Each structure stands twice: as structure tokens, then as C-alpha cells.
């Protein structure tokens, strides 16, 4: 290694060296992107100083151009959140690219129509704002990352897209988890290049701790992306837990937390989460407030 550094010709990457002022000139404005999930958007905030004191100001959504890792065990509401985000953004006039890796496009389209009805959004008004890439039905799209990125670039150019959902990113490396980090990094860099606000749904393995940010492929996803949101569920099988959660013995309690966000401030507490009869995810009060009787 020592000889390598002494004998090689210097290769200085001057184009990648910036003064902070120069970098800030290219930095996007920090704005919130509504998710369509009740109780979630106000958990992200910025800080303003008033009379010498810091004051939190709700961002009103996830940060624009943020790449979010949405992780959890099966049946915790990950795909529902991804679909609600898609419908909400499409209803605001945004073009959304939805990469479906687990289910064929026709089934995802049917699910999006159901979510649209539950959210009170006219499906006919948004169906031209959602572009589906059916990787579930095409093994080359799933297994060959350059082909997938070329297809994404075509969609971005053609439809002027700035919102992307991948459900799930895990399906793009499930047979090669040793490459998980490089796969996630490739998609993360691509999202940044094309100024996408993105949600990567990632699956947990059965051995993973419920409320950790870990997903299939280890911590690869969480270490690379801008923000991680963790979903979990618990079947209440003790009277003490039932009393703490203020539920009945045998009920299912769903929990939500933001593990981290490098782009802005965020609530760090565990929140109770609910899936309504209409199939919509709602983020409720903090668990500590429920235990203390404040909610």
C-alpha cells in the first residue's frame, strides 16, 4: 500500500472540491412534501430563532428531495403509507413514479384505486399522474440495475417526475444480500441526481428486532438514505401491557418512530399507529403520553 501511494501519479478531483458558499448556491430550499398520512407530516420540523430562543416550526411533510427508508415487518402498513404518499402527491398535481417489485402493476393499480377512494380523491383526476414500472413481472428490471436506472431516467425525462416510490427496494437484492449496500447506494445517488423525493420500502427479516432500523441486507439501507421510518406491531398478551397501551387483552398495537433524518429536525418518540377500517394509516399520539394518561 505504501509503494502504491509513492509510485502512482497524483489524481486530483478538483471538480469535486467546493467552498461551502459554492455548495450552498446549489442546495435546494428546505420544504415539506405532504405524505397523505394523518399525524405524520408535523413530526418533521425546522428551527427558527425568536427573541433569542429556538422555536420549532412544522415542515408539513417529509423534506423535499429526501430519500426515505420505510422499514418494518410484514403487515405493519409500509405499502399503505407508500400508496397514500403516491395518491396525495398525485392529487397535488405531481407526477409520481411507482416501481412495483412485489406485485404486478395491475394489482398495484387496483390497490391505488382503493386507497384513492378511502382518501376521498377522484381516481380519474390522478390516474395520469402516476407512472408504474412493473419490475415484478420483468426479471431483467429486478436483476439488472443499469437497465432499471435507464428505464427510470426515461420515465423522469418523459413525464417530468420528481416523486418516486420503490416497493420494495429489498426485492432488488433479495437473492444477493451481500450486494445490498451497493444496490441501495446506486439508487440513492440516482434519486439525488434527478432531484427525487423518494420512499424506499424495505422488508425486515423475522430475526430483526421490531423497532430497530435494520432491514434485509443489514443496516445498508438505513446508513445510506436520508431518513428512516420504522413500523412495528405487537399482540398484547399481558394485562400490564394492555393497561399501559390502554387497549384490551389480545389487541394488536402498531407502533411508529422516525429513526433519524439528516435533512431536518424530527420527533424522536415512539408513536401509536392505527390502520383504519378504510385501510388508511394514521400516526397517533406518543406512546409515553398514552402511558401517562395525557392522550
N, C-alpha and C positions, 0 to 999 in steps of 0.2 A: 504493500500500500504506500509506503514511504517513497519508493522508487517511482511509482506511478505518478505521484504529485510532482516529483522533481523533474521528470523527463517529458511530460506532456506539455503541449503548447497552451498558454492561457486562453480560456474561452469565456470572455466577459459578456454577460447578457445585459447590455446597457438598456435595452428596451423594457426590461422588467424592473428597473430601478426608478423609484418615484420619490419626489418630495411629498410630504404629507399634503401640502397645499394642492399639488398636482392631482393626487389621488382623490381628494375631496371634490375637485371640479367634475369628476366623472361619477361621483357617488349619487345614487338616486335619493329622492326625497323620501323620508320615512312616513309611510301612510298605512292605514289599516285596510285589510281586504275582508269584508264580511264573509262569514263561513256558513250562514244559514242554520247554525246550531244555537238554540236559545241558551243563554248563560255563559257562552264561551268567549265571545268577542271582547267583553270587558275585562277578561283576565290578562290581557296584554296592555301595557301602558308605557308612556314616556314620562319623563320628569321635567317639570318646569320650576323655576325659582321665583317665588313671590315673597317680597318683604324679607328676603334673606333666608327663606325656608323652602325646602324641596316639596313640591306638590305633584302627586301622581295625576296624570291625565290619560283617560282611557284611549287606546288606539282604535277601538271599534272594529277589531278583527285581527287576523294574523298579519305580520308585516308584509308589505308588498315585496315581491321578488324573494321571499323566504322559501326555503325548501324544508318541508316539514316531514318528519318521520312519525307515522301514526302506527303504534305497535300495541299488540295485545294478543291474548289467547283467542281461540275461536268463540264466536257468539258474544263478543263484547261490544259490538257496534261500530267496528272500524269501517266497514264498507258503507254503512248507513251515513256516517259522517262524511265520507268521500262523496257519496251521492248528493247529500244535502249541500255540500260546498259547490258541487257541479251545477245543481239546479239554481242555487242562489246567484251564482256568478252569471249564469246564462240569462237569468231573469233581469240582471242589471245591464244586459247588452254585451257582455264579454263573450268571446269565443273560448270554449274550453275543449282541450284535447283529453279524452279519457282512454287510457291504454288498458284494455281488459286482458289480463293474463290468466285469470282463473276460470271465467265463464265466457262462452261465445258472445259476440256482440248483440245478437238478437235477444238473448236472455237479459243482458245488462240494460238494453233499451227498454224492455218491459219493466224492469225494476226502477229505472229512472222515471218512467211514466207514473208508476205508483207513488214514488217519492214526490213527484211534482204535484199530484192530486192532494197528497197529505199536506203539502206546504201551501196549498191554495194558489198554485201557479198554473196558468193555462199552458198545457203542453205544446199546443200549436204555436205559441208565441216564442218558444225556446228551442224547438227541435232542430232549427237550422243553425243554432249557436253551439251545438255540441257535436264534436267530431270524434268518432270511435275508431281506435286502431285495434283490430281483433288479433291479438297475439295468442289468444287461447286456441285459435283454430289454425295457426300457422307456426310450425316449429322453427322455421328459419328466423322469424321475428323474435321468438323467445330465445333462441340459442346463439344467434349471430348478432352481437351488439352493434357492429358497424352498420348492418342492414337496418336494424331498428332505429339507429340515430339518423341515418339517411332518410328514412321514412318520416321521422319526426320533423326533420328540417323541411321536408316537402310540405308537411301539414302547416308548420309555422309560417312558411313563406306564402302559401296559397290562401290560408284562412286568417292570417294576421292574429295568431293565437298568443296569449300571454298568461294562460292558466292551464296547468297540466295536472292530471291525476294518474297515478300508476297503481293498479290494484291487481296483483301486488308486486312490489319490487322483489320480494322473496322468490316468486316464480321465475325470475330471470336468472337465478343462480342456484335453484334448489338441488340440482344434480352435481353442482360444483361449488360447494360452500367455501372451499379454500380460496376461491376467487371472489368471494363476496365483496371484499373491500375494494378491489379494482373495478368491479361492476358498478357498485354504488358510486364510487368516485367519478367514473365516466359519465354517469347520468347527472350527478350533481354539477359537474363542470359544464355539461351541456345545458342544463337549466340556467346556469348563471350567464353563459354566453348569449342565450336567447332571451334573457330577462323574463323568466317564467316565475310565477308564484305557483309552487308545486306541492302536492301531497303524495308521499310515498307510503303506501300501506305496507307494513311488514308483519310477518307472522312470527309468533313465539313457538318454540318447541315445548313439549309437555314438561320438561325438566327445568324450565326457566322460572325464576321467582316472579310471581304475578305482577308486582308493581315496579319491577326493575325496567330499565330502558333496553335491556338485551332483547335481541331478536335472532331469528335463524341466521347463521353466519357470524354469531358472536356479537360484539359491540361495534361491528363495522359500520352499520348504518348510523347509529347514534353519534359516533365520533366524527362523522363527515358532514352530516346535514346541519342546518342552522338551528333547528328546533325539534324537540321530541315530545310527543304527547302519548301518555301511557294509559291504556284502558284495562280494567280487570273486573272480575266478578267473584262473588263469594256466596255460597249457600250457607245460610245462617243455621247452624246446628247446635248452638248452645244458648241457654237462656240469658247469659251475661251479654253475649254479642247482640242478641235480639233487643235487650234493654238499651245497650249503647247506641245501636243503629235506629232505635225507635220503630222496629218492624216486628212482624210475627215470626215465631219459630218456623224454620223451613223456607222462609222467603229468600229470594235472590237479591243481593245488594250489588250494584255496579258502582265502580269507583273510577275516578279520572284524576290525573295530575299532569302538569307540564313539567317535564324533567329538566328542561333548560331551553333557553332561546338566546342566542348570541347577538340578535339584532335589536332587542328592546327589553324592557323590564317585563316581568310576568309574575302572576300569583304562583306561589310555591307550595300551597297547601293541597291536601287530598280533598277532592270534592265527591259528593254522591252524584251519580249519574243515573238518568232514567231513560228507558225506551218506551215511548207512549204506545197506546193501542193502535195508533195510526202508523207506527214504525218510524217515529222520529226520535232522534237522540236529543236530550236536553241535559245540560250541566246544571246541577243544583247547588245548594249551599255547601260550605266547607264542612268536612266531617267533624272537626273539632267544635264547630258551632252547634252541630246537632247534639253531640255528646253533652255539651254544656247547657243545652236547652235554649240556645239563642236562636235556633231556626226550626 
